[in-house]
Amino acid sequence: MLSKNTIKLITSLKQKKYRYQHRLFVVEGKKTILEFLASDFVLESLYTVVDLGIDQQQFITEKELQRISFLKNTNSALAIFKFKKEESIEQSGLIIGLDNIRDPGNLGTIIRLCDWFGVTQLLCNKETVDCFNPKVVQATMGSLTRVNVSYLDLKTFLKGYKKTVYGTFMSGESIYSMEGRIEDGLVIMGNEANGISEEVEQFINYKISIPRFGKSQLTESLNVATATAITLSELKRKAIEM
């Protein structure tokens, strides 16, 4: 049986301030939990209604799982993992930077895209949604274990960054007509509503865009996760073909 204190701790982790106070976050679902267990994240506790073959597992009832789950439709297990020690930022290779991404689903999808396309370093300014937000963790489906997400003052980092900085804009050069391949550099993706901020824009060396092909040309913009998918796909295609 789960104690009141345990339930209180778990439910508090829905809020960022308590996640960072306790240095803990929640992972739900057997498949995702197993991915975290196979990584260098350290398990704090595991509550499950099915046998996962883990020594630390604690069996609970479906009703108890419903009380602590953050999902509308509860999965079979919920685990609490400890935050890792912050890793150093790897500046070689292709890096994605996020400027004020606010939607948890977008961030989770972008982390999965980085994992899919082999981008291991994701830089986020401090206004970007927390990667340990339960909705973000769920959307990554385990990819958070393979992508190093760093939160920092993006403007300060860019001041000292020595390689080319690319930014996605409506008015930039078409990514399809760009010459050369980008295998070493930083690509900035902007806020869902306002794009890249002026304070970050001043550090961008090269503006790129995804052109509209619709006849009306009235579509305002692409979802940032969709734009990231198209951008990474095209950059990787160029790297292969050139």
N, C-alpha and C positions, 0 to 999 in steps of 0.2 A: 504494500500500500504506500502511495506517495504521501509524504508529510506535507503539511501546509507550507512550511518553509521552502520545501523543494518546489512546490507548485508556484509559490510567490517568486522564487528566483528565476525559474524558467520563463514565466510569463513576463517578467521584467525585462528579459533580453530582447523583447520586441522593440524596446527603445534604445537608441544609440548611446545615451549617457550611461545606462546601466551595463551595456555590452562593454564599454570602455572602462567602466569602474571595476567590473569583475574580470575583464579580459577574457570573456567567454562569448560564444555565439552558438546558434542552433542550426542543426542540419536535420532534414526530415527525408524519410524514404530509404528503403533498404539499399538500392543501387547506389545512391549518392553517398550514403553513410559508408558503404564499403570502399568507395573511391577515396574518401577522406581517411579511412583507416589504413589504406595502402600508401598514404602520402606521409609527409613529415609533420602533419598536424597531430597534436596530441589529444587523445580522447579524455574527457573529464568524466562523463557518465553516459550511459546508454539505456534507454527505456524502450521495451519492445513487446509486441504481442505474438511474435513468431521467434523461433530459435535462429539466431544469426551465427551461432557457433563462436561467440566472443566471450571470454572469461568475465569481462566487466558488465555483461548485459544484466539488466534487471527486468524481470517479467512484470507487466502491468496489465490491467484490463482495458478493453476497448473504450469503456467509459472514462477511465483515467487518461488514456491517450487523447481523447477528445478534449479533455479539460486543458491539456498543456500544448496541444497542437495549434499552429498558426494557420493551418490550411482549412479551407471550407470542407474539403473531403479528406479526412485523415488518412495517412498512409499507415504502414505497419510498424514503424519505429521512429523514434526521435532521439537524437544524440546531441550532447553538448561538447563542443571542442574548445580548446584553449587557443588564444591568439598565438601566432608564431612570433619569434623575434624578427624585427624588421630586417629585410634583406637589403643589401646594397643595390643601387640602381645600375643595371647593366646597360651601358651606353653604346655598345656595338650592335650592329644589325638594325632591322626595322623596328621602330617604337611607335606606339599609338599614344597620343595625349588627349585627354578629355577636359574640356573647358565648360564647367557648370552643367554637367549632365544630371538631371534631377529625377528622372523616372527609373525606378528599380528594375523594371522589365527591360528597359533599354540597356542599362549597365550590365545586367546579367547576360543578355544576348551578345553584347560587345565582348565580354570576357570569353564567351564560348567561341565567338568568331576569331579572336586572337589565338585561342587554343587550336582551332581548326586550321588556320593559315600559318601556324608556326611562329606567331609573335609571342614572345615570352615576357615582355616588359610593357606594362600599361601604367602610364602616369596620369594621375587625377589631381586637379586642383582641389583645395579643401572644401569648396562649395559643392562638389560632386557627391551624389548619394553614396552612403557608406556601403562598401562591398560586402560587409557582414550583415547587412539588412536581410531579414529572413526571405523576403521576396527576391532579392538579388541572388542569394545563395541557392534558392530553389531554381531560379532561371538558368544558373550556370551549369546545373546538372553535373557537378564534379569538376568542371574546368577551372574553378578557382584554385584547385590544388596544383595546377600546372602553369598558371600565369601569375607573375609577380606584380601585384597591384600596389603602387606606391602613392601616398597622398602627400602633397607638398605645395609650396608656393610656386605655381607654374611660372609666373613672371620672373622670379628670382632664378629658377632653374634655367630658363631660356637665356638669361643674361650670360650665363657661363657655358652654355652649350655651343660647341665648336662646329657642329655639322649642320647640314641643310635642314631648315624647318619648313615643312609644307603645311598649308592650311586649306580647308575646304570652304569655298565661297560660291555663291551663285554666279559671280562675275569672273571667276578664275578661268584658266586655260582648260579646255576639255581634257579630261584624263585619258580619253581615247586617242588624242592626237599628240600627246606628250612624247617627246623623243628621249631615249635613254631609259634605264630602269632604276628604280629606287630600292636598293637593298640595304642601304645604310643611311638612316635619317629619321626624322621625327615628323609624323603626320598628326596634325591637330584636328579634332572634330569638335564642333561647337554646340552650344546649348540648343535644346529642342525648339524654343521659340525665337531666340535672338541671335543664334549663330555664335561665332567667335567674338569674344569681347574686344574692345578697342585696346585694352592694356596688353592683351596677348597678341593681337594683330600686328603691333609694331615690331615684333620679333620674327614675323613670318617672312621668309625669303622668296617663297614661290607659292602663288595661289592657284589652286586646282579646282575643277568643278565637274559635276556629272550633268551633262547637257540634257535638256528636255527634248523629247522627240514628238510629243503629242501636238496635233495640229493647232489646238487652241492656245497652247503655251500659257495656260492659266493656272496650272498646278503650282501652288506657292512654294512648296519645298518637300523634300523627302524626310521620312522618319530617320533619325540619326543612326539607329541600328541598321536600317536598310542601306543608308548611305555608306556606313562603315563596311558592310558586306560587299557592296559594289566596288568600293575603293580598294579593299584588300584583294579581292578577286582579280581586278585589273592589274594591280601592281605585281601580283604573283604571276599572272599570265605573261606580262612583259619580261619578267625575270627568267621565265622558262624559255620564251621564244627568241630572246635577243642573244 
